């Protein structure tokens, strides 16, 4: 239960639902306990009537009304003369018939009220569980958004999805059915045992004799359920990850003709899940038969011991019938102990997995609530960075400065640390050593929301949402702005508007997952439009023109020049044609700056940049000749 303690704050928040649910459970079980008394009195009524009939002393019968019947008569001030003043067999028959009908009506009324309060119970406790499920999913999702990129590098998407869906569903079963049936078991057990003790203490003890065996059995098996539940949930997460990766990479699977091997791998993992689930089911399957057997033993004991006591005149036949009903009434609550135990164990295993993420404190935190004005000056002072998961040293003593409104270009081979600089400016990671300053202020002291809302970032790996093109471009805009005009202007500047207007629904065209119905170049240009639509103070383009041809690149850069005026811009690319217009160019290699200067200065140095420029020029000429 330690893992489930996290849910106590929700239970306290919805305490009135639990209190009302408990009241309704008590009311429902009071009527449930009252109903067997009708059966007892009916049996006793028939037994006494038969004895009277056999002796022939009808006039001496002086029928004793059952307590429940006399209570109703007293409540409504009904005369009992016609039931007690009996002088013939026919009168006795009529009295028995009337009383039997009345007892049947009372039994039906008790059952009706039991059902009504049971309905109210579900309307409070089960609905409470759904409300907590809603709150818990929102808490998990909010935590996911707070966690930094390093967390997502360590964990798989399928596992994250499974914890917010399957695991939360398991927890809801604890919050709803498990709590409801536990309360019902406690209340019904107390009321039923109290009712049985009021009839005969010794018989009650005999009847309850098998129950300690039941408790020991549950205690023994619960550990097995917990271990196997955790294993099943882990395998479920693994399956979710496998399916998610297969669907996301379906084009690669088909291109390499790996459908069969992927299917075989999935079948293998499914078989593991099946085996683990069946092992858990086998344990669950022991509960119900064992509990029903023990309850059946209680019934046999009731009839045997109760029969002996009835012969001795200690109890009546009606009491035996009443005891049998009470015992069978306890069958499902006690039978549900195993099921509830299973639910609690599964919920504990799931909540333990959820808590692993909920209790993680994000490494990147907002230092203050007050907003900051971002002008755009950026300075790296002897910055080094090591990725926390892999241990790869991405940057080594990097120092540079870019004033507000200037354009900085970064060029270098793959893995040289270009994208790491972009991630540090966005504060997706904090520097390992050195200082990163924004407007002469350490980035760790700047309001995180202000910083990121003033950055238009086009990542190297373009991601588009399964939404309309217009909504993808307007992703960073607030609703109070002239959204449509800004979207169309951004699309035009990104040189993608003419492509969008070729679609039948134009800007309202729905994109598939990750923009699968767009070409690589179109996705990059839509991503550029999204970055520039909000007119941020800092623009970061991380190799965002790699999928477009040289002619399209020149048009886009020409359009961007107008947007980049008075804005700090960071251009990251492996193409010299993209970066040559920058105010300052950095050449990176293995995380260190090996050259810096303007395009002309770097060409005059005849170093790495000049070699790269000549190589790309020769490649372009070769393409033109072909």
N, C-alpha and C positions, 0 to 999 in steps of 0.2 A: 504493500500500500504506500510505500515511501514515494514511488514515482508518481502515484496518483494524487499526492498531496498538492501538486501544482494546481489541481482543479478546485481546491477548497475556496479560492477567491471567487470563482464562478458560482459555486454552491451557496456561498454567503450572499452574493449579489441577488440570486434568485431564491432567497430563503423563504419568501412568502409562498412561492409555488410549492416548495417542499412541505411547508407547514400545512397549507391547504390540502395538499395531496395526502399527507398523513391523516388529517381529520377525515377526509373522504374514505380512506382505507379503513379507519376505525369504524366509521358509520356503516360501511359496506359489510364489514365482518360482524358487527353487532346483529345485523339482520340475518347474516349467514348462520350465526350461532343460534339465533332465535328459531330458525326454521326446523332444526331437528327436534325441538321440544314439541312442535306440532305432531311430528311423527310418533314421539314417545306417548303423548297424550291420546293419540288415535289408537295406538296399540293397547294402552291401558284401558281405554274406553271400551274397546271390543272385548277384551279379556273379562272385564268386570260385568259387561252386559251378558256374555255367555254364562258366567257363573250364576248370575241372577236368573237367567232363563232356565238353566238346569235345575236350580233349587225350586223354581216356581214361585218364589216370594217376591213377586213384582211390586206389590204395595209397600214392601219394606226396602225397596231399592234406594229410595231417597238419593237419587243420582248426585254424586259429587262432581260438580263441574270442574273441568281442567282449569288450571290457574290462568293460562293464556285466554281461555274463553270467558271466565268470570271477570278477568281484568277488563276485557272489552265491554262486557255487560255493565260493569260498574262505571266505566268511562262514559258510556252513552246512556246510563240510567235505564237499562232495559230490564223488564221484569223476567225473573227466572222461574216463575210459578209453573209454566207449562212443561218445564224440564224436570222439576222436582216432585210435582204432584202427579205421579204415574200410578194407575190402578189396573192396567191391563197390558197384555203382551203387545197388542197393537200400538198402545201408547208408548211403550218402551221402544218399539221399532221406529216409530215416528221421531222420538227424541234422539235416538242414535243417528238416524238419517240426517236430521237437522244439524246436530253437533258435528257430524262428519263433514257435511257441506261447509259449515262455518270454519272448521279446522282447515279444510282444503283451500278455502278463500284466503284465510290468514297466511297459509303457506305460500300461496301465489303472490300475495301482497308483499310478504317478506322477501321473496325472490326478486320481485319487481324493484323494490327499493335497493336491494343489494346490487342489481344491475345498473340502476341509475347512478348510484354513488361510485361504482366501478368505472362508469363512463367519465364521471367528473375526475376521478383519479387519473385516468389516462390523459384527460384534457389539461391537467396541471403538470404532472411529472414527465410524461412523454414529450409534451410541448416544451417544457423546460430543457430537456435534453437536446432538442432541436435548436433552441436558442443558444445554448452553450456551444453546440457544434458550430453554429454560425460565428460566434465570438472567437472560438479557438482557431478556426480556419483563418479569420482575419488577423488574429495575433501572430500566427505562423507566417502568413504572407507578409505582414508588416516587418517581422523579424528578417525574413528572407531579403527584403529590400534594404534593410539597414546594414546587412553584412557586406563586407567589401569583396573585391574581385578574388582575393586569395582564397576565400571560402569556396567560391564556385570553381576554382581550379582544382580544389581537393575533392569535391563531391560531384557525383553524376546527376544529370537532370532527372533521370528515371527515379532515382532514390528520393530526390527532393519532392517529386510529384507524388510518390507513393506515401510519403509521410503526411502530406496535407490532404490526402484522399482516403486511402485504405486505413491508415493508422488512426485518423480522426474518426472514421466510421466505427472502428473497434472501440474507441474511447466513448463514443456516444451510446453504445450498447450498455456500457457500465453506468453512464449517467441516467439512462432511461429505464430499460427493463430490469437491469440488475438492482438498482436502488428500489424500484417499485416492488419487485418480487421479494426483496429482502425485508422491506417494511411490512409487506403483506404477511410474510412468514412469521415475523416476530409478533405482530398484532394477533393474527389468527391463532398462533400457537398458545399465546398467553390466554386468550379468551376461551379457546377450546379446552385447554388443560384445566383452566379454572372451572369451566362448566362440568368437566368430568370429575374433578375433585369434589365438587359440591354434591355429586351423586354418590360416589364411593371411592375413597382414597386408595384402598388396597387394589381394586380393579384397575384404577388409573395407573398405579405403579407397574402392574403387570403389562399393561398395554404399552407403556413408554419404555419398557425394558430394551427393545432392539435399537432405540435411538442413539445411545452412546456408541454402539458399533458403527452406526452410520457416520457419526462425527469423526471417528478415527479413520474411517475409510476415506472421507473427504480430505482430511488433513494429509494423508499419505499420498493421495493422487495429485493434489494441487501443485506440488513441486514439479511433477512430470509434465503437467499441462503448461506451466510457465515456461519451462525450458523448450518444449516442442513448439509453443506458440511463437517464441522469439525466433526460432529457426525458420518457421513458416513465413514470418513477416520479412525476414532478411532475404529469403529466396524470392518472395513476391517483389521486393524492391529490385532485385537482380533481373527478374523477368521484365519488369517495367522499363528498366534501363536498356535492356537488349532490344525490346520492341521499339522504343523511342529512337534508338540509334539506327535500327534497320529502316524505319520509315523516313527518317531525316536523310539518310544516305542511300535512298532507293535507286537514285540514278547511278551511283557508283556501283552498287550491287549488280544492277542490270548490265552496266558497261563491262564489268569483269566476269559476268556470267556466274555469279556466286549465289544465286537463289537457292540452289539445292543444298550447298554446304551450310548456308544460313538457316535453312529450314531444319536441317539435321541438328544443328547446334541448338536451335530453339526447342526442338522436340526433346533433346537430351535434358535441357534445363527444365522443361515442363514436366518431364518424368521425375526429376529430382523433387520438384514442388509437389507432385502427386504423391510420391512416397512419403515425404515429410507430412503432408496433410493427412494421409491415411493413418500414419502412426499417431497423429494427434486425435483423429476421429476414433481410433480404437480405444484410446484412453477415455474419451468422452462417452463412448458406447457402454462402458462398464457401469456408469452411474445409474442410468434409468432402470435397467433390470435389477440391479442390486437394491436400489431404494424401493422399488415396487415389491421385491421379495420380502424386504424387511417390514414394509407396511402390511403385506399379506400375512406375515407371521403375527403382527399385532392384531389383525382381524381375527385370526384363528384363536389367539389367546383370549380375545374379547368374548368370543362365542363360548369357548370352553369354560373359562373361569366364571364368566357372567352366568352361564347356564347353571353351574354348581351353586352360585349364590342365589339365583332365582328359585332353585329347588328348595334352598334353605330359607327362603322368604326374606332375604336381605335386600334384594332389589326386585324390580318388576321386569316383565318381558319388554315393556316399553323402554326401560333403561338400557337393555342390551341393544335394541334397535338404535337407540340414540347414540350409544357408544360406537357402534359400527359406522354410523354416518359421520361421527366426529373423526374417527380414525381415517376413513376414506376422504374426508374433507381435508385432512392433513397430508394426503398422498401427494397432490401436486405441489403444494408449498415445499414439502421436504424433498420431493423429486426434483424440484427446481433448484435445490441447493447445489446439486452437481452442475447444472447448466449455468447457474449464476456464478459459481466458483470458476467455471471455465471462462465466462465473460469477463470476470474481474481479472483473471490471470492474463487473458489476451489483452485487455485494456491496459494492464500494468506494463506488459511487454511493449505495447504500442506507444504508451505515454513515455516510457523510458527512452524510446527512439526519438520521440518528438522533443523531449527535454534536452537531448544531446545538442540540438540546434538552438532551442530557445534560451539556453543558459550560456551560449557563446556571446561574449561581448565584442561588438565590432571594433576593429582596430582603428578605423577611420571614423572619428566623431566630430560633430559640429561643435566648435569651441564656444559659441555664443549665439544668442537669439537675435541680437541687433544686426540689421542688414549692413553690408559694406558697399561702398561705391567702388566699382572696379574700373580702372582706367586702362590697364593692359600692359604695364611694364613688367617684364619677366627677367629674373636673374637667377642663374645657377652658380653657386659658389662651392667649388670643389666637391661636387655631388657624386657619390657612389651609391649603387643600388644592387642588392642581391635578392633574387626572388626567394621568398621564405620557404616555398615547398621544394623546389628543385635544387636550391643552393647555387644556381647559376648567377655569376656576377655579370650583370647586364651593362652597367656603367662604371667607369673608373675615373674618378677625379675630374669630372666634367665641369667646366666653367665657361659661361658666356652670358651676355646681357643683350636684351632686345627692348628698345624703348617703345612706348605706346605709339601705335600707328605705323610701326615699321613691320617689314616682312622678313622673317627668318626662314631659310630653307635648310633642310637636313637631308643629306644624301649619303648613301653607303650601301655596302653589301647586305644581304639577308642575314639577320642575327647580329647586326652591329650595334643595336640598341636604339634605333630610331623610334620605334613605337613605344619603347619604355619611357622616353622623354615626354611623349604625348600623354601617357598614362599618369606620369608624375604631375604634369601641369593640371590635369583634371582632378588630381588628388584621388585617383583610384588606388594608389599606393603612396606610402610615405617614404621619403628617402632613408637609406640605411645610414649614410653619413653625409656631412656637408649641410648646406642650407639652400632652400628654394624660396625665393622671394617674389611676391606679387605686389607691385606698387611699393617696393621697399619694406614690405611687411612679411614676416615668415608665413608661409602658406598655412601652417597649422593653426594660426591665430585668426584667419579670415573666415567669415561666415561661409559655411560649406554651400548653403543654398544660393547665396549671392554669387559665389565663385562659379558654380556649375551653370547657373542660369545665364551667366554672361559669357559662356563658352559655347561656340558652335562646333561640334566635333563630328567629323566624318571618319569612322573607323575603317581600318584596312579590310576587316571582314564585315561587309555590309549586311545589316539586318533590317528587314522590312516586316511589318506586322501584317497579319491576315485581316486587312481592313481595306478601305478605299484608298486610292492614290492620294486624294485630297487630304484625308485624315492622317496618312503617313507623313505628308509634307508639313501639315499643321500640328504635328505631334507636340512641339514645344511652345505653341502659341496659346495664349489665354483666350477665353471665350469672349471677352469684352473688346477684343481687337477686330479690325476689319479683316477677318480671317481669309475669306475667299480671294480678295484682291492681293493680299500678301502671298498666298499660296501660288497664284498664277504668275505673279512677278518673280517669285523664287524659282519656279519651274522654267520660266523664260531665261533667267540668268544662268541657270544650270544647263541650258540648251536641251531640255527634255520636253518642253511644252508641246512642240510639234508632234513628238511621238505619242504623247498622252492623248492628243486630240484625234489621233487616228483610230483610237479604240471607240467602239460603239457608244459606250457610256462615258467616254472621256475621263474627267477627274473622278467620277463616281465608279470607275472600274474597280471591282473587288480583286485584290491580290491573293494568290494562293499562299501556302505556308512559306515564309521567308522570301516572298515575292517570286515564286517559282515560275510564274507566267510572264516575267520580264527577262530580257537578256542581261548579261553581266554588265554591259555598259549602261543600260537603262537603269538598272538597280543602283549603280554608283551615282548616276546623275540625280535620281530621285533622292538619294541619301544626301547629296550636296545641297539640293533644294531645301531639304528639311533643316540642314545646319544653318543656312543663311536666311531662312524665312523670318526668324525672330530678330534679325539684325543684332547679333551679340557683339560684345566689344572684343572678344578674342575668337579667332577662327583657327581651327586645327584641321588640316587636310592630310590624313595619313594614307599616302599612296592611293588616293581616291580616283586617279585617272588611268590606272594601269590597264583597264579593260576597254578603253576607248582608243580610237585611231588618232594619229598625229593631227589630222585636220580638225577633228572634233575637239581635241585637247586645246588647240590654239583658240578656237571659238570660245570654249568655256573659260580659259584663262583670261581672254580679252574681256569677257563679261564680268569675271571676278575682280578684275583690276578696279572697276568702278565701285564695287562693293567693299573692297579692301581699303579704300581710302579712309584714313583716320582710325583704322582698326588694326590691332596687333594680329598678325597672321603667321602661323607656323605651317610651312609646306614640307611634307615628308614624301620623298619619292626616290626611285632608283633611276629616273630619267633626268638627264641634264636639261632637256627642253622644258621641263616643268619648273625647275628651280632657278634658271638663269636670270629671271627678272627680279629676284629677291634682293633686298638691301644687304643681306649678309647670308653667306652660305657656310654651313659646317659639314665637313667630311668626317664621317665616323668609321672606325674600324675596331672591332672587338671591344666596343664600349668606350673607346677613347677618341677624343678629337685629334685628328692627325693633320688637318688643314682647315683654315678658315679665311674668309675674305669675300669680296664680290666676285662675280663671274669672271670679269676681266683680270682681276688680281690672281685668281686661282689658275687661270689659263697661262698667265705669264710665269707662274712658278714651275710649270711643266712637271707637276707631281701626279698624284693619284687622280685628282679631279680632271686634269688635262688628258690623261690616258683614257679615262672613262668617256670623256667628251669625244675624243677621236674615234674610239671604238664604236660608240653609238652613231656617230656621223657616217662611218663606213657601212654600218648595218643598214641605215636608212637609205643610203645610195644604192646598196645592193638590192633592197626591196623595190626601189623605184625602177631599177633596170629590169628586174624580173617582171 
